[in-house]
Every structure is written in structure tokens, then in C-alpha cells.
Amino acid sequence: MASFIDTLTTALFQYVVVWMLLGAGVFFTVRLGFVQFRRLPEAFRAMLAQHQSTAAGGVLTPFQSFMTALGATIGTGNIAGVASAIISGGPGALFWIWVYGLVATAIKFTEAVLGVKYRKTVGDDVQAGPMAYLRDGFGSPGLARTFALVAGIGALTTTPFTQPNSIAVVFESVFGVPTIVAGVVIAVLVWAVIIRGIKSIGRAAEKLSPLKVGLYLAGGLTVIAMYAHRLPYVFSMVFREALTTQSMMGFGWFIAMRYGIARGVYANEAGYGTAALAYGTAQSDRPSQQGLQAVMEVFIVSFVTGTISALTILVTGVAETSIAAAHAGQAGYLTSTAAVAAAFNAAVPTVGGWVVAFCAFLFGYTTLIGWSFYGEQCLEYLFGRRITLPYRYAYCLLIPLGATMRPDFVWAWGDLMNVLQVFPNMVGIIGLSGVAAVYARKGV
């Protein structure tokens, strides 16, 4: 089944999604006047903004909504997904993660702006996301329902599998904790937050998101600094393998692109529409402020956390060893979070693995609580508030199952659901690009 899903997803990526997302990224970059470059200094300031207007609607402060989005986006995909991209697609996959990240900032700016522009708030309840702008902005209730169905099923059947799976893999690798035990503990901790709704999620994300980024940044830079003499070789290998048709490691540029963009999309989520769900909760009357925060979100994901994961396994040689073992058909080669843990351990024995394990937990945990809200919003759009409580319990009950599943199946299924979610969202944001272009102008 994993092989079939991966084959189907690969075909969709090769012939449709890669070109659609890259093309859309370039289109939005030009249409919005290179907003991610022109307003980058302002984006840095907006990242920490606390400006809010209670009359404007929303239920979270701008900073909380930003941290909720960042927490949901920076998941184990930034550790496990990036490592899998390098092992499966070669070092050149990192180059394509950068390329997509560079143009994806404009896509995510658009999603965040539209999320605030077309949201509806009633008391402590907020209705935002692609469903709102597809229905009220783009004028297509059918497309809105399609997105809600795909994204709702995707959130329920992807995130409770991918995130706890990666956490469980590294906890078993580093501490010898059985995957089912890790899954049950994660499920209980997620339930304790999401059962109380979006305000509880926002408060948790506000505290945990900065912690996880700072800790991973410190640990990763320590590893890279200890192997700094290998950086010139690694960067030359990244560019060579990304741009040649047949590389010394057996990867062509298209394989590197397929895995790089697949994991790049999974890591920064530009094109999913999830940014609109998160930023639409902000107590702000300035859609451009949330759009600029979204620019910084993609920057942090693609050029900080994702790059650190890739460089650590490349400079320490873990990637080359794993790639060689995979090509030779050897069982038990390192991938996912286990590969990154091995890289950290190579630089700082024992402690390095602990750092990765703790970061993997924080990454996965904040993604789990953030994505629970995304799926909840989508299914509430279709079925009303009666679905909320059953959904929250079902979401948590699936986590132990996800922790014990095979990583290849988990990531193949995640890729497929991501592909399906992208299509209705991209139709809407391209159609509403003119609205986003207005907010992209400075001072709006």
C-alpha cells in the first residue's frame, strides 16, 4: 500500500504539483510586487507585533495566532521530513527546499491576508480559512465544501499519524521507549490542551513555539560548527546534485526536486490554506500584518529549521552512509528523526540525541495541537458544532496508532493528502490574487 500511494503521489508531483506550486510561487511573487523582499524589514517587526483591535474580531492576539501557525507548521516534518528528503532524493533536495521556500513566502502572504479579510467572528467562535474566502470571496460554495472535506479528513488521518510516528521513532532510538507507550503519553498531553479549544491552543503555542525553535537552533548550530570544515564540500554537493541529470550518488535533478519540494511543501505548508485558518483568528484589523508574519513563518521554516536538519546529517556523514545503505538494499538504514539524532550524537554523544528527542517532541506536539484546530474548523464547516467534541476525542485516539505505524506508509499517505488539499485552495487564491496585491502595497 505504501508503495502504491508513493507511486501515485510521485506521478502527481512530477507532472502537476511541482510545476503548479513553483509557477504559482513565481506568479504571486511578481503579482504582489516581490512583497517578501520589498517588505522584509517590516516583516521582521511584524513578527513580534502585539497590535490588536477587539472590534476587528478574532480570538487570539496577533502574536498568539502567529505562534499557533508557526507551531503547527514547524513540526517533525522539519526534522523527519527533511531528513527523509535527503535520504530519498539526495543532497540536492535541500536546494529545492530553498527554491520553493523563496517563492512560497508570497503564497503564504496571500493565504494569511485572505484569512483575515474574509473571516467571520461570532463571540468566541471564529470562522476563517479557505472555506470562507472560497465561498465569500471567490464565490464558490462547492469549492469551499470540497476543501473542507479534503482538509478535514487530511488533518484527522495525517497529522495524528506523521507527528507521533516521528516522535516515537526518535524516543525508541534514543531512550528505548516502546512506540505504543510514547503514543499514549502524547495522546494524553494533546487531549489536555485541545479539549479546551482555540484559546488554550494559542496560549500553549505562545510559550512552546519560541522554545522549540531556539533550542533546535542552538543544538543544530553546535553540530554544524563542530564539522564546519566540511561545509564547502557539503554545499558544493547540494548544488551539484540539484542541477545535474545524473549525480555521483545516483540521483538526478528531478528526483531531488520531487523530494525537495514535497518535503518543502510539507515543512512550510504554503499552498495548503492552513495559514488562513491560523491567522484568521488574530485580533487585528490589518490583514497585511498577518501576511507579513506569514512571510517570516516560511523564512524560519525553510531557511532555519529545515536547513539545520539537512546540514547536520550532511556534514556529519550520516546522510551519505544512509543513502549508500538504502541503495545497497540493506535493512535498518537511518532515516526520519533517527538520522538527525545520529548526527547530533556524532557531535555531542548522548546529549545530542536527547536534544533531538526533546525537540522532536516539541515540534510534533505543537503541530498536533495546531492541526487539531485546522481539522476541527473544516469539519465544523460541513457538519456544524455537533462534530467538535467527537472529533477531538477521535483525533487523540488515533495518535497511539500513528506512533506504531511504518514511517514509509505514514509519509506516503501524508504526501497524498497534501496534494489533494492544495488543488481547491490554489484555485481560490489565484482568483483572489488581486485582493492580496492591494494589501501587499506598503502602508496598507
C-alpha positions, 0 to 999 in steps of 0.5 A: 500500500505504501508503495502504491500511494508513493507511486501515485503521489510521485506521478502527481508531483512530477507532472502537476504539483511541482510545476503548479506550486513553483509557477504559482510561487513565481506568479504571486511573487511578481503579482504582489510586487516581490512583497517578501523582499520589498517588505522584509524589514517590516516583516521582521517587526511584524513578527513580534507585533502585539497590535490588536483591535477587539472590534476587528474580531478574532480570538487570539492576539496577533502574536498568539495566532502567529505562534499557533501557525508557526507551531503547527507548521514547524513540526517533525516534518522539519526534522523527519521530513527533511531528513527523509528528503535527503535520504530519498532524493539526495543532497540536492533536495535541500536546494529545492527546499530553498527554491520553493521556500523563496517563492512560497513566502508570497503564497503564504502572504496571500493565504494569511491576508485572505484569512483575515479579510474574509473571516467571520467572528461570532463571540468566541467562535471564529470562522476563517480559512479557505472555506470562507474566502472560497465561498465569500470571496471567490464565490464558490460554495462547492469549492469551499465544501470540497476543501473542507472535506479534503482538509478535514479528513487530511488533518484527522488521518495525517497529522495524528499519524506523521507527528507521533510516528516521528516522535516515537521513532526518535524516543525508541532510538534514543531512550528505548521507549516502546512506540505504543507507550510514547503514543499514549503519553502524547495522546494524553498531553494533546487531549489536555490542551485541545479539549479546551479549544482555540484559546488554550491552543494559542496560549500553549503555542505562545510559550512552546513555539519560541522554545522549540525553535531556539533550542533546535537552533542552538543544538543544530548550530553546535553540530554544524560548527563542530564539522564546519570544515566540511561545509564547502564540500557539503554545499558544493554537493547540494548544488551539484546534485540539484542541477545535474541529470545524473549525480555521483550518488545516483540521483538526478535533478528531478528526483531531488526536486520531487523530494525537495519540494514535497518535503518543502511543501510539507515543512512550510505548508504554503499552498495548503490554506492552513495559514488562513485558518491560523491567522484568521483568528488574530485580533487585528484589523490589518490583514497585511500584518498577518501576511507579513508574519506569514512571510517570516513563518516560511523564512524560519521554516525553510531557511532555519529549521529545515536547513539545520536538519539537512546540514547536520546529517550532511556534514556529519556523514550520516546522510551519505552512509544512509543513502549508500545503505538504502541503495545497497538494499540493506535493512535498518538504514537511518532515516526520519528523526533517527538520522538527525539524532545520529548526527547530533550524537556524532557531535555531542554523544548522548546529549545530542540525541536527547536534544533531538528527542526533546525537540522532536517532541516539541515540534510534533506536539505543537503541530498536533495541537495546531492541526487539531484546530485546522481539522476541527474548523473544516469539519465544523464547516460541513457538519456544524458544532455537533462534530467538535467534541467527537472529533477531538476525542477521535483525533487523540485516539488515533495518535497511539496508532500513528506512533506504531505505524511504518514511517514509509506508509505514514509519509506516503499517505501524508504526501497524498493528502497534501496534494489533494488539499492544495488543488481547491485552495490554489484555485481560490487564491489565484482568483483572489490574487488581486485582493492580496496585491492591494494589501501587499502595497506598503502602508496598507 
